[in-house]
Amino acid sequence: MRMPLISVIVPVYNVEPYLRKCLDSIINQTYKNLEIILVDDGSPDNCGQICDEYAKKDDRIKVIHKENGGISSVRNAGLDVANGEYISFVDSDDYIAENMYDGLINIAEKERADIVTCAHYIVSSEGTKTLQANNIDNFTIDEIRYLVLMDKYPSCVWGKLYKAGLFKNLRFCIGIYSEDIFIMPTLFFNAKKATSTKKPYYYYNTNQGSIMSSFNAKHKYGFFMAWAEHERVAALFCKKAYKWSQFRAIRSAIGALMINTYRPNLTQKEIENCKNYLKSKRDEGVVANIGAKYKILWWGMDNCLYVCKIYAMISFSLQNLKKRAKNAKH
């Protein structure tokens, strides 16, 4: 059987408590023909030294040290030096089953698939594992593309194996959150065949983040950019997903502007991008189906920003109370 080279790209930033477990799960794979690319994104802890330590022990490991530029720049740096016939991404605070690449490469080669997706576990901060099953077997590529555009297919770049050719003229969008959601339509519309397995090979660590990070205009702006890209692709290739993508993009643009009135961190260009997009949709007469709350907030953007600011302040306070209540239970 062929054993094509798989390039495993690992973004590394401020994950010292998790990094060794992640790297051990990769270097101990039953499938050995791996190129392991560790990209240290200017991590302020000891991650850079740990990467160098592992590179001395395993000659399959390449280490790139770079100035901090965010997750998209890290993944792009890995793609720029990758030599594998296949590409995979593993986040450095996660880990994988020892037979993940044996399982995925067997499917990819047998099915001649450009993308193979596996099921995964969500691992809580207490160590509880919750299976996230795949119910996407036996779909045609057109059906999968539709599911991607409708956000009904796993949108994370991890937990998948890709033919390297899909990234020949494609890179992650720099400077936005939700970069996974942004790139997925193009990846799947470039693929001739995609398939999946119900076997859970990937372990995704989730930790209780700050309420500040969940109520962030930059994050919401990333969703807006991602859904606007979905809308663009749907308009070209999948008309039946167009309205849904547009609906998500409009609500995300309104949400970003609303949060920014209370916790401002959008650039002027990002604000203008949201406003110009919303103006174009208003000119098209697209208002009816976004829901009463978003209609009011959209009106507030144009007529009374205090409406948006008060709503944002109340939303933030409620989320903060919920977080405190949840923490008190523990």
VEXFILO-42885 format. One record per residue (C-alpha): residue in one letter; residue number from 1; x, y, z. Coordinates in nm, 4 decimals, always signed. Example, Ala and Ser with C-alpha at 12.3 -4.5 7.8 and 13.67 -1.06 7.14 Angstrom:
<atoms>
+-----+-----+----------+----------+----------+
| res |   n |     east |    north |       up |
+-----+-----+----------+----------+----------+
|   A |   1 |  +1.2300 |  -0.4500 |  +0.7800 |
|   S |   2 |  +1.3670 |  -0.1060 |  +0.7140 |
+-----+-----+----------+----------+----------+
</atoms>
This chain:
<atoms>
+-----+-----+----------+----------+----------+
| res |   n |     east |    north |       up |
+-----+-----+----------+----------+----------+
|   M |   1 |  +0.0000 |  +0.0000 |  +0.0000 |
|   R |   2 |  +0.1132 |  +0.3541 |  -0.0729 |
|   M |   3 |  +0.2240 |  +0.5619 |  +0.2239 |
|   P |   4 |  +0.2028 |  +0.9243 |  +0.1036 |
|   L |   5 |  +0.3581 |  +1.1979 |  +0.3143 |
|   I |   6 |  +0.1179 |  +1.3870 |  +0.5437 |
|   S |   7 |  +0.2143 |  +1.7375 |  +0.6551 |
|   V |   8 |  +0.0739 |  +1.8054 |  +1.0024 |
|   I |   9 |  +0.0606 |  +2.1787 |  +1.0783 |
|   V |  10 |  +0.0468 |  +2.2741 |  +1.4473 |
|   P |  11 |  -0.0057 |  +2.6402 |  +1.5447 |
|   V |  12 |  +0.1632 |  +2.7060 |  +1.8804 |
|   Y |  13 |  +0.0845 |  +2.9983 |  +2.1087 |
|   N |  14 |  +0.0624 |  +3.0160 |  +2.4893 |
|   V |  15 |  -0.0390 |  +2.6511 |  +2.5378 |
|   E |  16 |  +0.2438 |  +2.5254 |  +2.7577 |
|   P |  17 |  +0.0204 |  +2.3068 |  +2.9840 |
|   Y |  18 |  -0.1162 |  +2.1185 |  +2.6801 |
|   L |  19 |  +0.1654 |  +2.1168 |  +2.4269 |
|   R |  20 |  +0.3552 |  +1.8021 |  +2.5264 |
|   K |  21 |  +0.0392 |  +1.5884 |  +2.5237 |
|   C |  22 |  -0.0475 |  +1.7247 |  +2.1798 |
|   L |  23 |  +0.2997 |  +1.6595 |  +2.0358 |
|   D |  24 |  +0.3230 |  +1.3132 |  +2.1909 |
|   S |  25 |  -0.0080 |  +1.2184 |  +2.0290 |
|   I |  26 |  +0.1316 |  +1.3184 |  +1.6885 |
|   I |  27 |  +0.4814 |  +1.1683 |  +1.7038 |
|   N |  28 |  +0.3412 |  +0.8391 |  +1.8371 |
|   Q |  29 |  +0.1039 |  +0.7873 |  +1.5453 |
|   T |  30 |  +0.0879 |  +0.4364 |  +1.4022 |
|   Y |  31 |  +0.1219 |  +0.6043 |  +1.0605 |
|   K |  32 |  +0.4844 |  +0.7130 |  +1.0470 |
|   N |  33 |  +0.5259 |  +0.9017 |  +0.7188 |
|   L |  34 |  +0.4609 |  +1.2435 |  +0.8682 |
|   E |  35 |  +0.6118 |  +1.5873 |  +0.8304 |
|   I |  36 |  +0.5309 |  +1.7714 |  +1.1551 |
|   I |  37 |  +0.5440 |  +2.1500 |  +1.1220 |
|   L |  38 |  +0.5352 |  +2.3401 |  +1.4520 |
|   V |  39 |  +0.4779 |  +2.7134 |  +1.4068 |
|   D |  40 |  +0.5616 |  +2.9129 |  +1.7209 |
|   D |  41 |  +0.3675 |  +3.2384 |  +1.6887 |
|   G |  42 |  +0.5915 |  +3.4369 |  +1.9240 |
|   S |  43 |  +0.4558 |  +3.2510 |  +2.2261 |
|   P |  44 |  +0.5361 |  +3.4333 |  +2.5544 |
|   D |  45 |  +0.5707 |  +3.1126 |  +2.7584 |
|   N |  46 |  +0.8073 |  +2.8159 |  +2.7126 |
|   C |  47 |  +0.6309 |  +2.6760 |  +2.4050 |
|   G |  48 |  +0.9130 |  +2.7758 |  +2.1699 |
|   Q |  49 |  +1.1688 |  +2.5861 |  +2.3782 |
|   I |  50 |  +0.9432 |  +2.2805 |  +2.3973 |
|   C |  51 |  +0.9094 |  +2.2804 |  +2.0178 |
|   D |  52 |  +1.2886 |  +2.2926 |  +1.9788 |
|   E |  53 |  +1.3260 |  +2.0143 |  +2.2349 |
|   Y |  54 |  +1.0927 |  +1.7859 |  +2.0387 |
|   A |  55 |  +1.2656 |  +1.8697 |  +1.7101 |
|   K |  56 |  +1.5914 |  +1.7377 |  +1.8547 |
|   K |  57 |  +1.4211 |  +1.4078 |  +1.9404 |
|   D |  58 |  +1.2333 |  +1.3535 |  +1.6112 |
|   D |  59 |  +1.3782 |  +1.4481 |  +1.2738 |
|   R |  60 |  +1.0276 |  +1.4589 |  +1.1200 |
|   I |  61 |  +0.9669 |  +1.7836 |  +1.3107 |
|   K |  62 |  +1.0282 |  +2.1283 |  +1.1606 |
|   V |  63 |  +1.0022 |  +2.4345 |  +1.3843 |
|   I |  64 |  +0.9201 |  +2.7841 |  +1.2616 |
|   H |  65 |  +0.9605 |  +3.0726 |  +1.5078 |
|   K |  66 |  +0.7824 |  +3.3890 |  +1.3979 |
|   E |  67 |  +0.6496 |  +3.7161 |  +1.5354 |
|   N |  68 |  +0.2970 |  +3.7015 |  +1.6657 |
|   G |  69 |  +0.0511 |  +3.7344 |  +1.3792 |
|   G |  70 |  -0.2523 |  +3.5268 |  +1.4723 |
|   I |  71 |  -0.3833 |  +3.1843 |  +1.3830 |
|   S |  72 |  -0.4307 |  +3.2492 |  +1.0105 |
|   S |  73 |  -0.0724 |  +3.3701 |  +0.9649 |
|   V |  74 |  +0.0514 |  +3.0621 |  +1.1525 |
|   R |  75 |  -0.1395 |  +2.8174 |  +0.9373 |
|   N |  76 |  -0.0278 |  +3.0025 |  +0.6245 |
|   A |  77 |  +0.3359 |  +2.9834 |  +0.7369 |
|   G |  78 |  +0.2956 |  +2.6069 |  +0.7761 |
|   L |  79 |  +0.1321 |  +2.5712 |  +0.4346 |
|   D |  80 |  +0.4158 |  +2.7689 |  +0.2733 |
|   V |  81 |  +0.6747 |  +2.5060 |  +0.3740 |
|   A |  82 |  +0.4600 |  +2.1904 |  +0.3639 |
|   N |  83 |  +0.5842 |  +1.9127 |  +0.1321 |
|   G |  84 |  +0.3158 |  +1.6510 |  +0.1970 |
|   E |  85 |  +0.0718 |  +1.5061 |  -0.0495 |
|   Y |  86 |  -0.1870 |  +1.5540 |  +0.2242 |
|   I |  87 |  -0.2349 |  +1.8320 |  +0.4812 |
|   S |  88 |  -0.3755 |  +1.8134 |  +0.8331 |
|   F |  89 |  -0.4139 |  +2.0706 |  +1.1113 |
|   V |  90 |  -0.3935 |  +1.9993 |  +1.4854 |
|   D |  91 |  -0.4448 |  +2.2766 |  +1.7392 |
|   S |  92 |  -0.1728 |  +2.2658 |  +2.0028 |
|   D |  93 |  -0.4084 |  +2.2506 |  +2.3021 |
|   D |  94 |  -0.5829 |  +1.9441 |  +2.1520 |
|   Y |  95 |  -0.4638 |  +1.5871 |  +2.0908 |
|   I |  96 |  -0.5408 |  +1.3005 |  +1.8536 |
|   A |  97 |  -0.5918 |  +0.9234 |  +1.8685 |
|   E |  98 |  -0.2778 |  +0.7245 |  +1.7853 |
|   N |  99 |  -0.4393 |  +0.5701 |  +1.4761 |
|   M | 100 |  -0.5946 |  +0.8902 |  +1.3369 |
|   Y | 101 |  -0.3744 |  +0.9199 |  +1.0297 |
|   D | 102 |  -0.3826 |  +0.5479 |  +0.9566 |
|   G | 103 |  -0.7611 |  +0.5701 |  +0.9580 |
|   L | 104 |  -0.7934 |  +0.8871 |  +0.7521 |
|   I | 105 |  -0.5305 |  +0.8044 |  +0.4895 |
|   N | 106 |  -0.6853 |  +0.4613 |  +0.4292 |
|   I | 107 |  -1.0207 |  +0.6261 |  +0.3569 |
|   A | 108 |  -0.8688 |  +0.9012 |  +0.1426 |
|   E | 109 |  -0.6722 |  +0.6559 |  -0.0713 |
|   K | 110 |  -0.9491 |  +0.3989 |  -0.1008 |
|   E | 111 |  -1.2212 |  +0.6540 |  -0.1811 |
|   R | 112 |  -0.9912 |  +0.8893 |  -0.3765 |
|   A | 113 |  -1.1299 |  +1.1673 |  -0.1589 |
|   D | 114 |  -0.9876 |  +1.5179 |  -0.1457 |
|   I | 115 |  -1.1217 |  +1.5763 |  +0.2070 |
|   V | 116 |  -1.1895 |  +1.3230 |  +0.4848 |
|   T | 117 |  -1.3614 |  +1.4357 |  +0.8061 |
|   C | 118 |  -1.3654 |  +1.2376 |  +1.1315 |
|   A | 119 |  -1.5882 |  +1.2563 |  +1.4376 |
|   H | 120 |  -1.4389 |  +1.4069 |  +1.7526 |
|   Y | 121 |  -1.4669 |  +1.4343 |  +2.1287 |
|   I | 122 |  -1.5132 |  +1.7603 |  +2.3145 |
|   V | 123 |  -1.3010 |  +1.7442 |  +2.6307 |
|   S | 124 |  -1.4124 |  +1.9710 |  +2.9172 |
|   S | 125 |  -1.1769 |  +2.1411 |  +3.1630 |
|   E | 126 |  -1.2718 |  +1.8626 |  +3.4086 |
|   G | 127 |  -1.1705 |  +1.5981 |  +3.1542 |
|   T | 128 |  -1.5215 |  +1.4860 |  +3.0602 |
|   K | 129 |  -1.5384 |  +1.3646 |  +2.6989 |
|   T | 130 |  -1.8516 |  +1.4230 |  +2.4904 |
|   L | 131 |  -1.8765 |  +1.2525 |  +2.1528 |
|   Q | 132 |  -1.9653 |  +1.4735 |  +1.8576 |
|   A | 133 |  -2.0807 |  +1.2127 |  +1.6078 |
|   N | 134 |  -2.0703 |  +1.2496 |  +1.2314 |
|   N | 135 |  -2.4040 |  +1.1929 |  +1.0612 |
|   I | 136 |  -2.2835 |  +1.2904 |  +0.7166 |
|   D | 137 |  -2.2120 |  +0.9578 |  +0.5491 |
|   N | 138 |  -2.2885 |  +0.8805 |  +0.1852 |
|   F | 139 |  -2.3521 |  +1.2368 |  +0.0729 |
|   T | 140 |  -2.2574 |  +1.3543 |  -0.2739 |
|   I | 141 |  -2.0091 |  +1.6396 |  -0.3043 |
|   D | 142 |  -2.2905 |  +1.8785 |  -0.4021 |
|   E | 143 |  -2.4903 |  +1.7791 |  -0.0947 |
|   I | 144 |  -2.1838 |  +1.8325 |  +0.1262 |
|   R | 145 |  -2.1196 |  +2.1739 |  -0.0299 |
|   Y | 146 |  -2.4758 |  +2.2713 |  +0.0518 |
|   L | 147 |  -2.4328 |  +2.1512 |  +0.4118 |
|   V | 148 |  -2.1104 |  +2.3530 |  +0.4430 |
|   L | 149 |  -2.2837 |  +2.6693 |  +0.3256 |
|   M | 150 |  -2.5747 |  +2.6046 |  +0.5637 |
|   D | 151 |  -2.3381 |  +2.5505 |  +0.8620 |
|   K | 152 |  -2.4533 |  +2.1882 |  +0.8968 |
|   Y | 153 |  -2.1117 |  +2.0347 |  +0.8267 |
|   P | 154 |  -1.8146 |  +2.0600 |  +1.0677 |
|   S | 155 |  -1.6572 |  +2.3971 |  +0.9862 |
|   C | 156 |  -1.3341 |  +2.3538 |  +1.1831 |
|   V | 157 |  -1.0163 |  +2.2881 |  +0.9809 |
|   W | 158 |  -0.8924 |  +2.0380 |  +1.2381 |
|   G | 159 |  -1.0273 |  +1.6818 |  +1.2366 |
|   K | 160 |  -0.9838 |  +1.6579 |  +0.8612 |
|   L | 161 |  -0.7332 |  +1.5332 |  +0.6053 |
|   Y | 162 |  -0.6940 |  +1.7376 |  +0.2858 |
|   K | 163 |  -0.5274 |  +1.6794 |  -0.0475 |
|   A | 164 |  -0.2481 |  +1.9377 |  -0.0539 |
|   G | 165 |  -0.3534 |  +2.0605 |  -0.3981 |
|   L | 166 |  -0.6619 |  +2.2240 |  -0.2440 |
|   F | 167 |  -0.4307 |  +2.4833 |  -0.0886 |
|   K | 168 |  -0.2207 |  +2.5469 |  -0.4002 |
|   N | 169 |  -0.3731 |  +2.8919 |  -0.4573 |
|   L | 170 |  -0.5560 |  +2.9267 |  -0.1273 |
|   R | 171 |  -0.4568 |  +3.0674 |  +0.2117 |
|   F | 172 |  -0.6343 |  +3.1638 |  +0.5335 |
|   C | 173 |  -0.7668 |  +3.5194 |  +0.5589 |
|   I | 174 |  -0.5402 |  +3.7285 |  +0.7811 |
|   G | 175 |  -0.6788 |  +3.9501 |  +1.0549 |
|   I | 176 |  -1.0235 |  +3.7996 |  +1.1183 |
|   Y | 177 |  -1.1729 |  +3.5526 |  +1.3613 |
|   S | 178 |  -1.3781 |  +3.2590 |  +1.2284 |
|   E | 179 |  -1.1118 |  +3.1940 |  +0.9655 |
|   D | 180 |  -1.2196 |  +2.8283 |  +0.9548 |
|   I | 181 |  -1.5754 |  +2.9172 |  +0.8561 |
|   F | 182 |  -1.4434 |  +3.1680 |  +0.6005 |
|   I | 183 |  -1.2258 |  +2.9182 |  +0.4115 |
|   M | 184 |  -1.4552 |  +2.6123 |  +0.4157 |
|   P | 185 |  -1.6755 |  +2.6932 |  +0.1116 |
|   T | 186 |  -1.3735 |  +2.7403 |  -0.1152 |
|   L | 187 |  -1.2091 |  +2.4201 |  +0.0085 |
|   F | 188 |  -1.5191 |  +2.2121 |  -0.0552 |
|   F | 189 |  -1.5992 |  +2.3735 |  -0.3890 |
|   N | 190 |  -1.2411 |  +2.2999 |  -0.4975 |
|   A | 191 |  -1.2749 |  +1.9360 |  -0.3870 |
|   K | 192 |  -1.4013 |  +1.6769 |  -0.6349 |
|   K | 193 |  -1.4921 |  +1.4302 |  -0.3610 |
|   A | 194 |  -1.5300 |  +1.4498 |  +0.0159 |
|   T | 195 |  -1.6212 |  +1.1822 |  +0.2663 |
|   S | 196 |  -1.6231 |  +1.1148 |  +0.6405 |
|   T | 197 |  -1.5891 |  +0.8541 |  +0.9117 |
|   K | 198 |  -1.7892 |  +0.8154 |  +1.2314 |
|   K | 199 |  -1.4743 |  +0.7138 |  +1.4178 |
|   P | 200 |  -1.3750 |  +0.9860 |  +1.6697 |
|   Y | 201 |  -1.0041 |  +1.0435 |  +1.6183 |
|   Y | 202 |  -0.9746 |  +1.4039 |  +1.7412 |
|   Y | 203 |  -0.9937 |  +1.5388 |  +2.0997 |
|   Y | 204 |  -1.0895 |  +1.9045 |  +2.1201 |
|   N | 205 |  -1.0092 |  +2.0728 |  +2.4517 |
|   T | 206 |  -1.2553 |  +2.3387 |  +2.5590 |
|   N | 207 |  -1.1859 |  +2.5675 |  +2.8523 |
|   Q | 208 |  -1.4109 |  +2.8235 |  +3.0143 |
|   G | 209 |  -1.3056 |  +3.1480 |  +2.8500 |
|   S | 210 |  -1.3574 |  +3.4968 |  +2.9791 |
|   I | 211 |  -1.6948 |  +3.6590 |  +2.9274 |
|   M | 212 |  -1.4962 |  +3.9449 |  +2.7756 |
|   S | 213 |  -1.3824 |  +3.7293 |  +2.4848 |
|   S | 214 |  -1.7330 |  +3.6015 |  +2.4080 |
|   F | 215 |  -1.8705 |  +3.9571 |  +2.3949 |
|   N | 216 |  -1.6269 |  +4.0957 |  +2.1417 |
|   A | 217 |  -1.6990 |  +4.3027 |  +1.8320 |
|   K | 218 |  -1.3888 |  +4.1631 |  +1.6560 |
|   H | 219 |  -1.5191 |  +3.8100 |  +1.6992 |
|   K | 220 |  -1.8606 |  +3.9055 |  +1.5664 |
|   Y | 221 |  -1.6972 |  +4.0893 |  +1.2754 |
|   G | 222 |  -1.5128 |  +3.7665 |  +1.1904 |
|   F | 223 |  -1.8476 |  +3.5887 |  +1.1693 |
|   F | 224 |  -1.9765 |  +3.8651 |  +0.9438 |
|   M | 225 |  -1.6804 |  +3.8263 |  +0.7076 |
|   A | 226 |  -1.7181 |  +3.4474 |  +0.7057 |
|   W | 227 |  -2.0918 |  +3.4560 |  +0.6331 |
|   A | 228 |  -2.0487 |  +3.7238 |  +0.3686 |
|   E | 229 |  -1.8023 |  +3.4875 |  +0.1995 |
|   H | 230 |  -2.0593 |  +3.2066 |  +0.2252 |
|   E | 231 |  -2.3131 |  +3.4401 |  +0.0669 |
|   R | 232 |  -2.0721 |  +3.5215 |  -0.2179 |
|   V | 233 |  -2.0002 |  +3.1544 |  -0.2897 |
|   A | 234 |  -2.3675 |  +3.0567 |  -0.2607 |
|   A | 235 |  -2.4632 |  +3.3265 |  -0.5127 |
|   L | 236 |  -2.2243 |  +3.1705 |  -0.7624 |
|   F | 237 |  -2.2702 |  +2.7992 |  -0.7049 |
|   C | 238 |  -2.5570 |  +2.7146 |  -0.4683 |
|   K | 239 |  -2.8573 |  +2.9446 |  -0.4910 |
|   K | 240 |  -3.0629 |  +2.7496 |  -0.2384 |
|   A | 241 |  -2.8103 |  +2.8354 |  +0.0373 |
|   Y | 242 |  -2.7959 |  +3.2036 |  -0.0557 |
|   K | 243 |  -3.0763 |  +3.3391 |  +0.1640 |
|   W | 244 |  -2.9501 |  +3.1586 |  +0.4741 |
|   S | 245 |  -2.5928 |  +3.2827 |  +0.4275 |
|   Q | 246 |  -2.7210 |  +3.6355 |  +0.3702 |
|   F | 247 |  -2.9386 |  +3.6129 |  +0.6829 |
|   R | 248 |  -2.6344 |  +3.5137 |  +0.8940 |
|   A | 249 |  -2.4143 |  +3.7832 |  +0.7408 |
|   I | 250 |  -2.6698 |  +4.0597 |  +0.8056 |
|   R | 251 |  -2.7233 |  +3.9569 |  +1.1680 |
|   S | 252 |  -2.3481 |  +3.9282 |  +1.2287 |
|   A | 253 |  -2.2813 |  +4.2738 |  +1.0806 |
|   I | 254 |  -2.5520 |  +4.4250 |  +1.3008 |
|   G | 255 |  -2.4171 |  +4.2347 |  +1.6031 |
|   A | 256 |  -2.0622 |  +4.3580 |  +1.5455 |
|   L | 257 |  -2.1728 |  +4.7196 |  +1.5224 |
|   M | 258 |  -2.4018 |  +4.6831 |  +1.8233 |
|   I | 259 |  -2.1271 |  +4.5400 |  +2.0474 |
|   N | 260 |  -1.8855 |  +4.8039 |  +1.9214 |
|   T | 261 |  -2.1085 |  +5.0819 |  +2.0555 |
|   Y | 262 |  -2.0472 |  +4.9509 |  +2.4106 |
|   R | 263 |  -1.7069 |  +4.7823 |  +2.3866 |
|   P | 264 |  -1.5403 |  +4.9481 |  +2.0868 |
|   N | 265 |  -1.2509 |  +4.7627 |  +1.9236 |
|   L | 266 |  -1.3365 |  +4.7647 |  +1.5525 |
|   T | 267 |  -1.1202 |  +4.9682 |  +1.3165 |
|   Q | 268 |  -1.2818 |  +5.2408 |  +1.1104 |
|   K | 269 |  -1.2411 |  +5.0221 |  +0.8028 |
|   E | 270 |  -1.4203 |  +4.7326 |  +0.9727 |
|   I | 271 |  -1.7038 |  +4.9628 |  +1.0794 |
|   E | 272 |  -1.7369 |  +5.0943 |  +0.7249 |
|   N | 273 |  -1.7339 |  +4.7393 |  +0.5839 |
|   C | 274 |  -2.0302 |  +4.6472 |  +0.8043 |
|   K | 275 |  -2.2175 |  +4.9684 |  +0.7295 |
|   N | 276 |  -2.1610 |  +4.9477 |  +0.3548 |
|   Y | 277 |  -2.2751 |  +4.5858 |  +0.3498 |
|   L | 278 |  -2.5906 |  +4.6693 |  +0.5436 |
|   K | 279 |  -2.6623 |  +4.9662 |  +0.3196 |
|   S | 280 |  -2.6364 |  +4.7440 |  +0.0123 |
|   K | 281 |  -2.8832 |  +4.4985 |  +0.1672 |
|   R | 282 |  -3.1224 |  +4.7767 |  +0.2636 |
|   D | 283 |  -3.1056 |  +4.9041 |  -0.0934 |
|   E | 284 |  -3.1941 |  +4.5513 |  -0.2087 |
|   G | 285 |  -3.4913 |  +4.5521 |  +0.0281 |
|   V | 286 |  -3.3551 |  +4.2634 |  +0.2393 |
|   V | 287 |  -3.5024 |  +4.3330 |  +0.5827 |
|   A | 288 |  -3.8075 |  +4.1146 |  +0.6363 |
|   N | 289 |  -3.6675 |  +3.7880 |  +0.7699 |
|   I | 290 |  -3.3927 |  +3.8897 |  +1.0139 |
|   G | 291 |  -3.6140 |  +3.8998 |  +1.3244 |
|   A | 292 |  -3.7643 |  +4.1825 |  +1.5305 |
|   K | 293 |  -3.4594 |  +4.2332 |  +1.7538 |
|   Y | 294 |  -3.2251 |  +4.2795 |  +1.4614 |
|   K | 295 |  -3.4710 |  +4.5065 |  +1.2811 |
|   I | 296 |  -3.4735 |  +4.7347 |  +1.5873 |
|   L | 297 |  -3.0942 |  +4.7282 |  +1.6182 |
|   W | 298 |  -3.0577 |  +4.7980 |  +1.2463 |
|   W | 299 |  -3.2903 |  +5.0961 |  +1.2850 |
|   G | 300 |  -3.0835 |  +5.2084 |  +1.5832 |
|   M | 301 |  -2.7648 |  +5.2029 |  +1.3774 |
|   D | 302 |  -2.9124 |  +5.4668 |  +1.1480 |
|   N | 303 |  -3.1264 |  +5.6689 |  +1.3865 |
|   C | 304 |  -3.0341 |  +5.6281 |  +1.7542 |
|   L | 305 |  -2.7097 |  +5.4583 |  +1.8591 |
|   Y | 306 |  -2.8188 |  +5.4685 |  +2.2235 |
|   V | 307 |  -3.0686 |  +5.1907 |  +2.1446 |
|   C | 308 |  -2.7778 |  +4.9674 |  +2.0391 |
|   K | 309 |  -2.5555 |  +5.0744 |  +2.3271 |
|   I | 310 |  -2.8226 |  +5.0096 |  +2.5905 |
|   Y | 311 |  -2.9035 |  +4.6697 |  +2.4390 |
|   A | 312 |  -2.5318 |  +4.5811 |  +2.4322 |
|   M | 313 |  -2.4859 |  +4.6902 |  +2.7938 |
|   I | 314 |  -2.7822 |  +4.4801 |  +2.9098 |
|   S | 315 |  -2.6644 |  +4.1770 |  +2.7075 |
|   F | 316 |  -2.3143 |  +4.2007 |  +2.8508 |
|   S | 317 |  -2.4452 |  +4.2284 |  +3.2062 |
|   L | 318 |  -2.6741 |  +3.9272 |  +3.1630 |
|   Q | 319 |  -2.3941 |  +3.7152 |  +3.0188 |
|   N | 320 |  -2.1677 |  +3.8180 |  +3.3047 |
|   L | 321 |  -2.4313 |  +3.7199 |  +3.5606 |
|   K | 322 |  -2.4773 |  +3.3803 |  +3.3938 |
|   K | 323 |  -2.1028 |  +3.3204 |  +3.3994 |
|   R | 324 |  -2.0782 |  +3.4106 |  +3.7687 |
|   A | 325 |  -2.3709 |  +3.1835 |  +3.8518 |
|   K | 326 |  -2.2114 |  +2.8976 |  +3.6600 |
|   N | 327 |  -1.8764 |  +2.9480 |  +3.8313 |
|   A | 328 |  -2.0470 |  +2.9607 |  +4.1721 |
|   K | 329 |  -2.1886 |  +2.6101 |  +4.1136 |
|   H | 330 |  -1.8352 |  +2.4792 |  +4.0768 |
+-----+-----+----------+----------+----------+
</atoms>
